[in-house]
Amino acid sequence: MAKLKIFSGKELCKLLSLYGFAEVRKRGSHIIMQKQGKETTITIPVPEHKEIALGTLQSIIRQSELPRELFETK
């Protein structure tokens, strides 16, 4: 398994938006991203920090249901 890249909050939001997520609101230091599915809506809070913590990034990957390879270094 390759190492995860270091993302800022804005970079992570850009990546998520490429895969169907849209910013629905911003509150404090968090950007709320959502994606409408056939039966469910996926909602992910993304902290707007210069560097996202590793555990937070892993949680976002799990919630987004996107392949981990999109977030790994090449």
Secondary structure by P-SEA (a helix, b strand, c coil): ccccccccaaaaaaaaaaaccccccccccbbbbbbbcccbbbbbbbbbcccccaaaaaaaaaaacccccccccc
